[in-house]
Amino acid sequence: MSSKYSKSSLSKLNGNMNIDLIRLELYSIVTDVFLSREYFNRNSDIVAFIHAINYQYADYLFKSRTLLLARILRDINKAEKNELLLIMRNLQFLLFTDIEPDNKTKDRKTKNYVDSIMEQFKRGSEDE
């Protein structure tokens, strides 16, 4: 899935909907967000989100995204409407606010062999 789908389906959710519909949409959105590295580059970044939705998990769960995802999906399955709405609001805040990219991992620009050859044998002048 893409973040575009998650954003559009999250924007369609509201508190007046059937609780089962909210739960079903949250399954897919949470799965997409947690497995993607777009919003949480490192597993340790997920801790703040988990605390914001008032859940407490053991440290070993944060070592594996799949274990953490399984646990949060189980909690969404058991959640009451007010808990689901809290998760929905925090996801909206996460998805619809601008996130600054992590400079340590995103700014790696490697040149390949073809780029180095093209730099050595440029054609034309710099003015063109």
ZIZI-V465027 format. One record per pair of residues at least 24 apart in sequence whose C-alpha atoms are under 10 Angstrom apart, sorted by the first residue. I is the first residue (numbers start at 0). J is the second residue. Records with the same first field share a line. If there is no record, write none. Layout:
I=J ; J
This chain:
0=27 ; 28 ; 30 ; 31 ; 32 ; 34 ; 35
1=28 ; 31 ; 32 ; 35
2=28 ; 31 ; 32 ; 35 ; 37 ; 38 ; 94
3=94
4=28 ; 31
5=29 ; 30 ; 31 ; 32 ; 90 ; 91 ; 94
6=90 ; 91 ; 94 ; 95
9=87 ; 88 ; 90 ; 91 ; 94 ; 95
10=87 ; 91 ; 94 ; 95
12=84 ; 87 ; 91
13=84 ; 87 ; 88
14=80 ; 81 ; 83 ; 84 ; 87
17=80
18=78 ; 79 ; 80 ; 81 ; 83 ; 84
19=76 ; 80
21=75 ; 80 ; 83 ; 84 ; 87
22=72 ; 75 ; 76 ; 77 ; 78 ; 79 ; 80 ; 83 ; 84 ; 87
23=75 ; 76
24=87
25=72 ; 75 ; 76 ; 83 ; 84 ; 86 ; 87 ; 90
26=68 ; 71 ; 72 ; 73 ; 75 ; 76
27=72
28=87 ; 90
29=68 ; 71 ; 72 ; 75 ; 86 ; 87 ; 90
30=64 ; 65 ; 68 ; 69 ; 71 ; 72
31=68
32=68 ; 90 ; 93 ; 94
33=64 ; 65 ; 67 ; 68 ; 71
34=64 ; 65 ; 68
35=64
37=94 ; 98 ; 100
38=93 ; 94 ; 98 ; 99 ; 100
39=93 ; 101
40=100 ; 101 ; 104 ; 105
41=101
42=67
48=86 ; 89 ; 90 ; 93
49=86 ; 89
51=85 ; 86 ; 89
52=82 ; 83 ; 84 ; 85 ; 86 ; 87 ; 88 ; 89 ; 90
53=82 ; 85 ; 86
